Structure formats: structure tokens, C-alpha cells
Amino acid sequence: MAVKEKIRELETQENMERVIKELEALPMGAPRGFASASVREDRDSG
């Protein structure tokens, strides 16, 4: 039973590593000027 659990752990770890690599490859980020516009909008609404 311990062997099956260890295999499951290793498979889970490999899957997580693959998912993390895929996520890191995605282009992330907000459009240019987004933060400034958000701050300005928040400041002016109050």
C-alpha cells in the first residue's frame, strides 16, 4: 500500500510541475497603463 501511495505522490508532483511550467509560459500581465488608470479611477470615485 505504501508503494502505491508513493507512486501517487510522485505522479501528483510531476503533474504539478507540468502545470506550473505551462502557466509560466503563458503571457501574463495587465495592459500598459492599466494600473495608473485604475488608481486614478479609484481616487476620483471617492
N, CA, C and O atoms as a Tripos MOL2 file, in Angstrom:
@<TRIPOS>MOLECULE
protein
  184   183    46     0     0
PROTEIN
NO_CHARGES

@<TRIPOS>ATOM
      1 N           0.8310   -1.1990    0.0000 N.3       1 MET1
      2 CA          0.0000    0.0000    0.0000 C.3       1 MET1
      3 C           0.8700    1.2560    0.0000 C.2       1 MET1
      4 O           0.5150    2.2470   -0.6380 O.2       1 MET1
      5 N           1.9840    1.2320    0.6930 N.am      2 ALA2
      6 CA          2.8590    2.4000    0.7570 C.3       2 ALA2
      7 C           3.4700    2.7080   -0.6030 C.2       2 ALA2
      8 O           3.7090    3.8700   -0.9300 O.2       2 ALA2
      9 N           3.7230    1.6760   -1.3910 N.am      3 VAL3
     10 CA          4.3040    1.8740   -2.7210 C.3       3 VAL3
     11 C           3.3130    2.6120   -3.6150 C.2       3 VAL3
     12 O           3.6900    3.5310   -4.3420 O.2       3 VAL3
     13 N           2.0440    2.2070   -3.5580 N.am      4 LYS4
     14 CA          1.0160    2.8660   -4.3670 C.3       4 LYS4
     15 C           0.8790    4.3360   -3.9760 C.2       4 LYS4
     16 O           0.7220    5.2030   -4.8350 O.2       4 LYS4
     17 N           0.9390    4.6060   -2.6790 N.am      5 GLU5
     18 CA          0.8390    5.9890   -2.2070 C.3       5 GLU5
     19 C           2.0150    6.8180   -2.7050 C.2       5 GLU5
     20 O           1.8410    7.9670   -3.1130 O.2       5 GLU5
     21 N           3.2090    6.2400   -2.6710 N.am      6 LYS6
     22 CA          4.4110    6.9470   -3.1340 C.3       6 LYS6
     23 C           4.3140    7.2300   -4.6340 C.2       6 LYS6
     24 O           4.6650    8.3180   -5.0910 O.2       6 LYS6
     25 N           3.8370    6.2470   -5.3910 N.am      7 ILE7
     26 CA          3.6550    6.4480   -6.8370 C.3       7 ILE7
     27 C           2.6580    7.5690   -7.0820 C.2       7 ILE7
     28 O           2.8760    8.4200   -7.9440 O.2       7 ILE7
     29 N           1.5730    7.5720   -6.3310 N.am      8 ARG8
     30 CA          0.5570    8.6160   -6.4720 C.3       8 ARG8
     31 C           1.1460    9.9910   -6.1510 C.2       8 ARG8
     32 O           0.8690   10.9690   -6.8450 O.2       8 ARG8
     33 N           1.9600   10.0590   -5.0940 N.am      9 GLU9
     34 CA          2.6180   11.3160   -4.7220 C.3       9 GLU9
     35 C           3.5170   11.8180   -5.8470 C.2       9 GLU9
     36 O           3.4860   12.9960   -6.2040 O.2       9 GLU9
     37 N           4.3190   10.9060   -6.4010 N.am     10 LEU10
     38 CA          5.2410   11.2890   -7.4730 C.3      10 LEU10
     39 C           4.4890   11.7440   -8.7210 C.2      10 LEU10
     40 O           4.8890   12.7090   -9.3720 O.2      10 LEU10
     41 N           3.4040   11.0500   -9.0540 N.am     11 GLU11
     42 CA          2.5980   11.4490  -10.2090 C.3      11 GLU11
     43 C           1.9860   12.8240   -9.9860 C.2      11 GLU11
     44 O           1.9530   13.6510  -10.8970 O.2      11 GLU11
     45 N           1.5060   13.0620   -8.7780 N.am     12 THR12
     46 CA          0.9280   14.3650   -8.4490 C.3      12 THR12
     47 C           1.9740   15.4610   -8.5700 C.2      12 THR12
     48 O           1.6980   16.5300   -9.1160 O.2      12 THR12
     49 N           3.1600   15.2030   -8.0690 N.am     13 GLN13
     50 CA          4.2420   16.1870   -8.1410 C.3      13 GLN13
     51 C           4.6190   16.4780   -9.5930 C.2      13 GLN13
     52 O           4.8230   17.6350   -9.9610 O.2      13 GLN13
     53 N           4.7110   15.4340  -10.4160 N.am     14 GLU14
     54 CA          5.0400   15.6160  -11.8320 C.3      14 GLU14
     55 C           3.9620   16.4280  -12.5370 C.2      14 GLU14
     56 O           4.2660   17.3040  -13.3470 O.2      14 GLU14
     57 N           2.7030   16.1340  -12.2270 N.am     15 ASN15
     58 CA          1.5970   16.8770  -12.8340 C.3      15 ASN15
     59 C           1.6570   18.3480  -12.4470 C.2      15 ASN15
     60 O           1.4610   19.2270  -13.2860 O.2      15 ASN15
     61 N           1.9300   18.6130  -11.1670 N.am     16 MET16
     62 CA          2.0150   19.9980  -10.7060 C.3      16 MET16
     63 C           3.1490   20.7390  -11.4080 C.2      16 MET16
     64 O           2.9870   21.8880  -11.8200 O.2      16 MET16
     65 N           4.2920   20.0810  -11.5410 N.am     17 GLU17
     66 CA          5.4300   20.7080  -12.2060 C.3      17 GLU17
     67 C           5.0910   21.0370  -13.6590 C.2      17 GLU17
     68 O           5.4560   22.0990  -14.1630 O.2      17 GLU17
     69 N           4.3900   20.1190  -14.3300 N.am     18 ARG18
     70 CA          4.0000   20.3520  -15.7240 C.3      18 ARG18
     71 C           3.0260   21.5300  -15.8300 C.2      18 ARG18
     72 O           3.1550   22.3730  -16.7180 O.2      18 ARG18
     73 N           2.0630   21.5780  -14.9240 N.am     19 VAL19
     74 CA          1.0850   22.6710  -14.9320 C.3      19 VAL19
     75 C           1.7790   24.0040  -14.6650 C.2      19 VAL19
     76 O           1.4770   25.0020  -15.3200 O.2      19 VAL19
     77 N           2.7010   24.0280  -13.7100 N.am     20 ILE20
     78 CA          3.4270   25.2600  -13.3840 C.3      20 ILE20
     79 C           4.2240   25.7380  -14.5910 C.2      20 ILE20
     80 O           4.2330   26.9310  -14.8910 O.2      20 ILE20
     81 N           4.8940   24.8200  -15.2870 N.am     21 LYS21
     82 CA          5.6560   25.2040  -16.4810 C.3      21 LYS21
     83 C           4.7420   25.7900  -17.5480 C.2      21 LYS21
     84 O           5.0860   26.7800  -18.1930 O.2      21 LYS21
     85 N           3.5670   25.1720  -17.7360 N.am     22 GLU22
     86 CA          2.6140   25.6780  -18.7230 C.3      22 GLU22
     87 C           2.1210   27.0690  -18.3320 C.2      22 GLU22
     88 O           1.9990   27.9480  -19.1860 O.2      22 GLU22
     89 N           1.8390   27.2700  -17.0510 N.am     23 LEU23
     90 CA          1.3700   28.5790  -16.5970 C.3      23 LEU23
     91 C           2.4540   29.6380  -16.7460 C.2      23 LEU23
     92 O           2.1660   30.7760  -17.1150 O.2      23 LEU23
     93 N           3.7010   29.2680  -16.4600 N.am     24 GLU24
     94 CA          4.8060   30.2170  -16.5990 C.3      24 GLU24
     95 C           5.0130   30.6200  -18.0540 C.2      24 GLU24
     96 O           5.5010   31.7170  -18.3280 O.2      24 GLU24
     97 N           4.6490   29.7510  -18.9830 N.am     25 ALA25
     98 CA          4.8290   30.0410  -20.4040 C.3      25 ALA25
     99 C           3.7440   30.9730  -20.9450 C.2      25 ALA25
    100 O           3.9060   31.5560  -22.0170 O.2      25 ALA25
    101 N           2.6510   31.1130  -20.2160 N.am     26 LEU26
    102 CA          1.5670   31.9790  -20.6820 C.3      26 LEU26
    103 C           1.9520   33.4490  -20.5440 C.2      26 LEU26
    104 O           2.5730   33.8490  -19.5590 O.2      26 LEU26
    105 N           1.5790   34.2440  -21.5370 N.am     27 PRO27
    106 CA          1.8450   35.6820  -21.4040 C.3      27 PRO27
    107 C           0.8790   36.2910  -20.3870 C.2      27 PRO27
    108 O          -0.3300   36.3360  -20.6150 O.2      27 PRO27
    109 N           1.4170   36.7490  -19.2860 N.am     28 MET28
    110 CA          0.5860   37.3250  -18.2270 C.3      28 MET28
    111 C           0.8770   38.8150  -18.1090 C.2      28 MET28
    112 O           1.9490   39.2860  -18.4900 O.2      28 MET28
    113 N          -0.0660   39.5240  -17.5900 N.am     29 GLY29
    114 CA          0.1660   40.9340  -17.3330 C.3      29 GLY29
    115 C          -1.0390   41.7650  -17.7200 C.2      29 GLY29
    116 O          -1.9060   41.3300  -18.4780 O.2      29 GLY29
    117 N          -1.0710   42.9300  -17.1990 N.am     30 ALA30
    118 CA         -2.1470   43.8640  -17.4910 C.3      30 ALA30
    119 C          -1.7240   44.7480  -18.6620 C.2      30 ALA30
    120 O          -0.5330   44.9220  -18.9200 O.2      30 ALA30
    121 N          -2.6960   45.2970  -19.3600 N.am     31 PRO31
    122 CA         -2.3560   46.2050  -20.4570 C.3      31 PRO31
    123 C          -1.5770   47.4150  -19.9540 C.2      31 PRO31
    124 O          -1.7080   47.8110  -18.7960 O.2      31 PRO31
    125 N          -0.7770   47.9880  -20.8200 N.am     32 ARG32
    126 CA          0.0410   49.1500  -20.4720 C.3      32 ARG32
    127 C          -0.8500   50.2910  -19.9760 C.2      32 ARG32
    128 O          -1.8370   50.6360  -20.6260 O.2      32 ARG32
    129 N          -0.5080   50.8670  -18.8410 N.am     33 GLY33
    130 CA         -1.2730   51.9720  -18.2680 C.3      33 GLY33
    131 C          -2.4530   51.5380  -17.4140 C.2      33 GLY33
    132 O          -3.1560   52.3840  -16.8610 O.2      33 GLY33
    133 N          -2.6770   50.2600  -17.2990 N.am     34 PHE34
    134 CA         -3.8360   49.7560  -16.5600 C.3      34 PHE34
    135 C          -3.7930   50.1530  -15.0870 C.2      34 PHE34
    136 O          -4.7970   50.6000  -14.5320 O.2      34 PHE34
    137 N          -2.6290   49.9920  -14.4530 N.am     35 ALA35
    138 CA         -2.5100   50.2990  -13.0230 C.3      35 ALA35
    139 C          -2.7660   51.7770  -12.7640 C.2      35 ALA35
    140 O          -3.4920   52.1260  -11.8340 O.2      35 ALA35
    141 N          -2.1760   52.6480  -13.5780 N.am     36 SER36
    142 CA         -2.3650   54.0900  -13.3950 C.3      36 SER36
    143 C          -3.8260   54.4700  -13.5610 C.2      36 SER36
    144 O          -4.3610   55.2590  -12.7830 O.2      36 SER36
    145 N          -4.4720   53.9070  -14.5770 N.am     37 ALA37
    146 CA         -5.8800   54.2170  -14.8140 C.3      37 ALA37
    147 C          -6.7420   53.7210  -13.6570 C.2      37 ALA37
    148 O          -7.6880   54.3970  -13.2540 O.2      37 ALA37
    149 N          -6.4210   52.5470  -13.1240 N.am     38 SER38
    150 CA         -7.1930   52.0030  -12.0050 C.3      38 SER38
    151 C          -7.0520   52.8720  -10.7650 C.2      38 SER38
    152 O          -8.0380   53.1420  -10.0800 O.2      38 SER38
    153 N          -5.8400   53.3080  -10.4750 N.am     39 VAL39
    154 CA         -5.6010   54.1620   -9.3090 C.3      39 VAL39
    155 C          -6.3280   55.4850   -9.4900 C.2      39 VAL39
    156 O          -6.9700   55.9780   -8.5610 O.2      39 VAL39
    157 N          -6.2300   56.0560  -10.6710 N.am     40 ARG40
    158 CA         -6.8900   57.3290  -10.9410 C.3      40 ARG40
    159 C          -8.4030   57.1980  -10.7690 C.2      40 ARG40
    160 O          -9.0360   58.0510  -10.1470 O.2      40 ARG40
    161 N          -8.9760   56.1360  -11.3180 N.am     41 GLU41
    162 CA        -10.4150   55.9120  -11.2210 C.3      41 GLU41
    163 C         -10.8350   55.7370   -9.7700 C.2      41 GLU41
    164 O         -11.8540   56.2850   -9.3490 O.2      41 GLU41
    165 N         -10.0650   54.9810   -9.0040 N.am     42 ASP42
    166 CA        -10.3780   54.7400   -7.6000 C.3      42 ASP42
    167 C         -10.2900   56.0430   -6.8060 C.2      42 ASP42
    168 O         -11.1490   56.3270   -5.9710 O.2      42 ASP42
    169 N          -9.2610   56.8200   -7.0670 N.am     43 ARG43
    170 CA         -9.0530   58.0760   -6.3500 C.3      43 ARG43
    171 C         -10.1840   59.0630   -6.6550 C.2      43 ARG43
    172 O         -10.6780   59.7450   -5.7570 O.2      43 ARG43
    173 N         -10.5840   59.1330   -7.9160 N.am     44 ASP44
    174 CA        -11.6060   60.0970   -8.3190 C.3      44 ASP44
    175 C         -13.0120   59.6830   -7.8930 C.2      44 ASP44
    176 O         -13.9000   60.5320   -7.8260 O.2      44 ASP44
    177 N         -13.2360   58.4070   -7.6060 N.am     45 SER45
    178 CA        -14.5790   57.9550   -7.2530 C.3      45 SER45
    179 C         -14.9290   58.2700   -5.8030 C.2      45 SER45
    180 O         -16.1010   58.2310   -5.4280 O.2      45 SER45
    181 N         -13.9270   58.5820   -4.9850 N.am     46 GLY46
    182 CA        -14.1790   58.7700   -3.5520 C.3      46 GLY46
    183 C         -14.3200   60.1510   -3.1780 C.2      46 GLY46
    184 O         -14.5350   60.4530   -2.0040 O.2      46 GLY46
@<TRIPOS>BOND
     1     1     2 1
     2     2     3 1
     3     3     4 2
     4     3     5 am
     5     5     6 1
     6     6     7 1
     7     7     8 2
     8     7     9 am
     9     9    10 1
    10    10    11 1
    11    11    12 2
    12    11    13 am
    13    13    14 1
    14    14    15 1
    15    15    16 2
    16    15    17 am
    17    17    18 1
    18    18    19 1
    19    19    20 2
    20    19    21 am
    21    21    22 1
    22    22    23 1
    23    23    24 2
    24    23    25 am
    25    25    26 1
    26    26    27 1
    27    27    28 2
    28    27    29 am
    29    29    30 1
    30    30    31 1
    31    31    32 2
    32    31    33 am
    33    33    34 1
    34    34    35 1
    35    35    36 2
    36    35    37 am
    37    37    38 1
    38    38    39 1
    39    39    40 2
    40    39    41 am
    41    41    42 1
    42    42    43 1
    43    43    44 2
    44    43    45 am
    45    45    46 1
    46    46    47 1
    47    47    48 2
    48    47    49 am
    49    49    50 1
    50    50    51 1
    51    51    52 2
    52    51    53 am
    53    53    54 1
    54    54    55 1
    55    55    56 2
    56    55    57 am
    57    57    58 1
    58    58    59 1
    59    59    60 2
    60    59    61 am
    61    61    62 1
    62    62    63 1
    63    63    64 2
    64    63    65 am
    65    65    66 1
    66    66    67 1
    67    67    68 2
    68    67    69 am
    69    69    70 1
    70    70    71 1
    71    71    72 2
    72    71    73 am
    73    73    74 1
    74    74    75 1
    75    75    76 2
    76    75    77 am
    77    77    78 1
    78    78    79 1
    79    79    80 2
    80    79    81 am
    81    81    82 1
    82    82    83 1
    83    83    84 2
    84    83    85 am
    85    85    86 1
    86    86    87 1
    87    87    88 2
    88    87    89 am
    89    89    90 1
    90    90    91 1
    91    91    92 2
    92    91    93 am
    93    93    94 1
    94    94    95 1
    95    95    96 2
    96    95    97 am
    97    97    98 1
    98    98    99 1
    99    99   100 2
   100    99   101 am
   101   101   102 1
   102   102   103 1
   103   103   104 2
   104   103   105 am
   105   105   106 1
   106   106   107 1
   107   107   108 2
   108   107   109 am
   109   109   110 1
   110   110   111 1
   111   111   112 2
   112   111   113 am
   113   113   114 1
   114   114   115 1
   115   115   116 2
   116   115   117 am
   117   117   118 1
   118   118   119 1
   119   119   120 2
   120   119   121 am
   121   121   122 1
   122   122   123 1
   123   123   124 2
   124   123   125 am
   125   125   126 1
   126   126   127 1
   127   127   128 2
   128   127   129 am
   129   129   130 1
   130   130   131 1
   131   131   132 2
   132   131   133 am
   133   133   134 1
   134   134   135 1
   135   135   136 2
   136   135   137 am
   137   137   138 1
   138   138   139 1
   139   139   140 2
   140   139   141 am
   141   141   142 1
   142   142   143 1
   143   143   144 2
   144   143   145 am
   145   145   146 1
   146   146   147 1
   147   147   148 2
   148   147   149 am
   149   149   150 1
   150   150   151 1
   151   151   152 2
   152   151   153 am
   153   153   154 1
   154   154   155 1
   155   155   156 2
   156   155   157 am
   157   157   158 1
   158   158   159 1
   159   159   160 2
   160   159   161 am
   161   161   162 1
   162   162   163 1
   163   163   164 2
   164   163   165 am
   165   165   166 1
   166   166   167 1
   167   167   168 2
   168   167   169 am
   169   169   170 1
   170   170   171 1
   171   171   172 2
   172   171   173 am
   173   173   174 1
   174   174   175 1
   175   175   176 2
   176   175   177 am
   177   177   178 1
   178   178   179 1
   179   179   180 2
   180   179   181 am
   181   181   182 1
   182   182   183 1
   183   183   184 2
@<TRIPOS>SUBSTRUCTURE
     1 MET1         2 RESIDUE 1 A MET
     2 ALA2         6 RESIDUE 1 A ALA
     3 VAL3        10 RESIDUE 1 A VAL
     4 LYS4        14 RESIDUE 1 A LYS
     5 GLU5        18 RESIDUE 1 A GLU
     6 LYS6        22 RESIDUE 1 A LYS
     7 ILE7        26 RESIDUE 1 A ILE
     8 ARG8        30 RESIDUE 1 A ARG
     9 GLU9        34 RESIDUE 1 A GLU
    10 LEU10       38 RESIDUE 1 A LEU
    11 GLU11       42 RESIDUE 1 A GLU
    12 THR12       46 RESIDUE 1 A THR
    13 GLN13       50 RESIDUE 1 A GLN
    14 GLU14       54 RESIDUE 1 A GLU
    15 ASN15       58 RESIDUE 1 A ASN
    16 MET16       62 RESIDUE 1 A MET
    17 GLU17       66 RESIDUE 1 A GLU
    18 ARG18       70 RESIDUE 1 A ARG
    19 VAL19       74 RESIDUE 1 A VAL
    20 ILE20       78 RESIDUE 1 A ILE
    21 LYS21       82 RESIDUE 1 A LYS
    22 GLU22       86 RESIDUE 1 A GLU
    23 LEU23       90 RESIDUE 1 A LEU
    24 GLU24       94 RESIDUE 1 A GLU
    25 ALA25       98 RESIDUE 1 A ALA
    26 LEU26      102 RESIDUE 1 A LEU
    27 PRO27      106 RESIDUE 1 A PRO
    28 MET28      110 RESIDUE 1 A MET
    29 GLY29      114 RESIDUE 1 A GLY
    30 ALA30      118 RESIDUE 1 A ALA
    31 PRO31      122 RESIDUE 1 A PRO
    32 ARG32      126 RESIDUE 1 A ARG
    33 GLY33      130 RESIDUE 1 A GLY
    34 PHE34      134 RESIDUE 1 A PHE
    35 ALA35      138 RESIDUE 1 A ALA
    36 SER36      142 RESIDUE 1 A SER
    37 ALA37      146 RESIDUE 1 A ALA
    38 SER38      150 RESIDUE 1 A SER
    39 VAL39      154 RESIDUE 1 A VAL
    40 ARG40      158 RESIDUE 1 A ARG
    41 GLU41      162 RESIDUE 1 A GLU
    42 ASP42      166 RESIDUE 1 A ASP
    43 ARG43      170 RESIDUE 1 A ARG
    44 ASP44      174 RESIDUE 1 A ASP
    45 SER45      178 RESIDUE 1 A SER
    46 GLY46      182 RESIDUE 1 A GLY
